[in-house]
Amino acid sequence: MLLALTASQPQTEPNLTLSDLTMLTIRVHLILLTVLSLIVPSVAMAANAVAGTTYHGQIITAPPGTSVSDWNILVVPRNMGFTEIGSEGDNALLRFEVSASPLNNVEWSVWARFKYRNSSGSGTWYSGAVDYLLVRKALSAAGTLTHGENLAVPSGTSVADWNIIVSPASAGFEEPGSEFDNSLLRFSTSYTIVDNFTWQLQAPYKFRHSNQGLSFVGAGQVSYLLVSRDASFTGSATHGQTFATQGNTAVSDWSVLVLPTSVGFEEVGSEGDNALLLFDSTVQASGTYQWQAFGAFKYRFQNGEGSWNGATLSYIAVRN
């Protein structure tokens, strides 16, 4: 282009030497590199958070240019159990388990399964689904504890510096050879503030061993995620409820996770034929500036058909 212009207007353009052309080419390349660096973000500029959905036995891969050591991960149960319309009088969800562990430098292996019985017999393990959230370690902390254990804030901070979300990691009971009338009845997760530097996490579940209603309260496991308040917000919701972004932002500016915090029923003195059958939760965009949360569970009373009920949900949104 430059040589053609020089040929057509010799009276106005100075003669360019080879050295001049070389310097001009270098300058053009530098300008192009600068412009491209503004348009195409480098892998080092990967988002602060990434959300997704996966299943038991699958792999979660760290964003390009990063490794598992750059992220904290929280996996939450999305779908556990079955619907068997017309034949649910002897079905029951017995136990579920969700987690993710490093497989290598760039991948996590997902564990997401539930034990379920379709009749008055032993339960069978099935693959379940989970939602997950990755958050940069510079902004977060994560782990798994047992019901009743305390969680201390990261050194040099207080509870006021963090948003906290807690999710069920496991609940229920496995009793091979004697599961014909067992069932998981209820589970929940929550936390209390002990002092400025400590939370206590709760993850109880209620389970019955027999049709005589011999239920007990067990200690489940709870996964937690702490995220800097400057980069996140949290809240609670019910099935079908919407919640909005914060500030002058759109849903595309955030990674969001919705999780169940209270599922099932307690019917003291009359639980000998009750059972939790299924629960699921999810979230979707509902316009430019808000999301809609969904979360329900199917539960049966008196060895009858199950019915759907709305679950209590929690959510966390982390700025991308």
N, C-alpha and C positions, 0 to 999 in steps of 0.2 A: 504494500500500500504506500509506504514511504517512498520507494524507488519510482513508482508510477507517478506520484505527485511531483517529484523532482523533475522527471522527464517532460511533463506537460507544462510546467511553469519555470523554465530555466532562468527567466529574467528577474524573478523575485526570490528564488530560493538560493541560499549559499551552497557551495560545493561541500559535501560531507565526506570526510575521510573515513577509512576503515575503523580508526580509533573512535571517531564520533559515533558511528553506527553501533559499535560494540557497547559504548557507554549508554547510548539510548536504549538498546535492547535490555541491558541490565536494569535500567530504571523502570522500564515497562514491566519487567518480571517482578520487581519489588512491589510495584503498585498493585499488580494482580494478586500477589500473595497476601498483601495487606487486606484487600477487598475480600478475598476468599476466606481469610481468617475471621472476618466479621460475619460472613454469611454462613459458613459451615463450622459449627462448634467442634472443638477438638474433643477426643474421647476423654481427656482429662476433665472436661466440663460436663460430665455425665450428671444426670439429675440427682437431687438429694433423696428422692424416694421413687420407688417403683412398686406397683401393685399388680396382682394377677390371680389366676385361678389354675389349679392343677389337681392331680389325683394321686392316690396311693401308688408308690413305686416309681413315680415320674421324677424328673430332674428339673431343678430351678437353676438357671445359669446367671451368673453375675453380669451386669451390663458390660459392653465392650470396653476394654482398657482398664477394668477393675478386677478385683479378686474377692473371694469370700471374706478376707480379712478387712475389707473396706466397709462392710455392711453388718448391721444387725437385722435379723429376720424374725418375723412373727407369722406363724401359720395358725389359722383358726378354722374350726369345722364349718363347712358350708352345707353339706348334705350327708346325713347319716340315717339309715333305716329304710324301711320299705312301706309301700301301700299295697294292700291285697284286698281290694273291695269285695265284700261278700264273704270273706273268710278270715276276719281279723280277731275273732274271739279267743284264739289261743296263741296269738303272736306277741312278741315282745322284743324290744331293744334291751340288750344286756350290758353292753360296755362299748365305749369308743376311745380311740387313742389318736392323737395328732402330734407330729413333731417334724423337724427338719434338721439334718446333721450334715456337716461338711463331707463331701465325697472326695474332693480334691481341691486344688487352689481356686477353681472357678465355678464349682458346682455344689449344690446341696441335694441330698437324697430325701425324698418326701415319704413320711410314714403317715398314713391316713386310713384307718380301718375301723370297722365296727363288728361286734358280734350280735347276731340276731337269730331268733328262733321263729320258724313259720308254723310250728305246731307244738303240741305238748311233748316235746323231745329236747334233745341237746341243741345248743346254738351252733352256728357256723360263722366263721369270719368272712367278711366281704370288704371289698375296696370302697373307700369313701372319697369325697371331694373336699378340698380346702381352698380358701382364699389366703393370699399371703401379701405381706408388705415388707419391702426392703427399705431401710433408712440408713443413711450414712452414719458411721460410728461417731464422727465428730459431733453429731447432733443427738445421739441416742444411746440408750443402754437397754439390754434385753436379757431374758433368762427364764427359767422354769423353777417354781417352788411348789411345795405341798401346802394344802389347806392349813391355815393357822401360823405359817412361818412369816417372819418379818423381813422386809426389804429395806436396806439402807440406801440412801441417795449416794451418787458418785461423790468422791472426795471433793471438798471445797464448794459444795452446792447445798441447797435446801429443797424441800418439797415444793416451795414456791417457784422454783426454776423450771419445773417439769410438768408436762401433761403425762398422765399415766393411763394406760389401757390394760385391762386384764382379761384373759380369754381362757376358756376351759381347754386343758390339754389332755385330760383323761377323766372319765367318770364311769362308775359301774363296777361290776364284779364278774369274774370268770370262775365257774365251778364245774369243770368237766365231769360228765357222768351224772350230774344231779341238777340239771338246768330246766327240767320239764315244766316247772311252775315259777321260775324266777323272773324278775323283771326290774328294769330301771324305772323309777317313778318320777324323779325330779333331780335337776342339778342347777347350780347357779355359781356365779363368780362375782366378787366384789372386793373392796378394800376399805380400810379405815386408816386415818392418819393417827399415828401413835404420838409423834412429836414433830418438830420442825425438820427432822432428818430421817424419819422412819415411817414406812407404811406397814400395815399388816394385811396379808392377802387371805381371802376366804374362797374356798372352792368345795363346799359340801355337796354331797349327793345322797338321795334316799333310794334304797334298794330293798326289795323283798325277796326272801328265800323260799317262800312257799305260799300256797293258796290259803293258808291259815292267817295270812297277813302279818307274818313275822318280819317286819321291815326294820331297817337300821339306817343310821346316818353314817356314811363313810367319808373319808378324807380324799378328795380328788386332787389332781395336779392342776396348776394354773400357770399359764405363760404370761409374761408381762412385757410391756414395751414402754420405755420412757422416752419422750421426745421433747426437745427444748421448746418452751412456750413461744419463743420468737418465731418458730418455724411450723407450728401446728395448732390445732384446736380439737377438742373432744366434746362429746355430749351423749345423750341418751335419746332413744326413739322407740316408737311402737310400730307394728306392722302397717305399712302404707304411708307412714308419716314422711314429710319432706323436711329437709334442713338446708340452710343456705351457706354460701361461701362467706368469707369475711373480707372486709375491705373492698377495694375496687378491683375484684378478681373474678375470674370465670372458673367453672368446674375443671377446665383443661389445665389450670394452674396448680392443681392439687392431685395427690394420690390419696385415695379414700379406702377405708376398710370398715365393714360393718360386721358385728359378731353378736352371737346370742349370749345374754347374761342371766336369763332366768327362763327355764324350760320345764314343763311338766306341772304336776299337781301334787298336793299333799292332802290326803283325806284320812285323817287320824281315826282309827277304829274301824275303817271300812276299806282297806287297801288290799284285801286278799285276792281280788280278781281284777285289779287295775294294772295298766302298763303303758309306758311310753313306746310309741311305734316308730316315729319318724320326726326329724326336725331339719329345717334348712333355713338359710338366710342369704341375702344378697343385696346389692345396691346398684342403682343405675342413675344416670343423669336425667334430670327432669327439667329441661330448659338450660339456658346458658349459665344461670347463677345458683342452681340448687340441685340437690340429689333427692331420690326417694328410696327409703329403706324398706326392705321386705324381710320378714322373719316369722315363721309359723311352725307349729308342731302338731302332730296327730297323736291323740291320746284316747285310750279306751277305758271305760268303766264296766264292771260287772260282766266280764267275758263277752262283751258285745262289740259292735263295730266301732271303729275309731271315729273321732270328729276333730276337725281342724280348729286351732286356737292361735291367736296372735301371741308371739313371744316378746319378752322385754329385750331390747337391743341396746348396744353401745356402738359408737363410731369414733374414728380418729381420721383427721385429714392432715396431711403433711405437705408443705409447699414443695413443689418440684424444683 
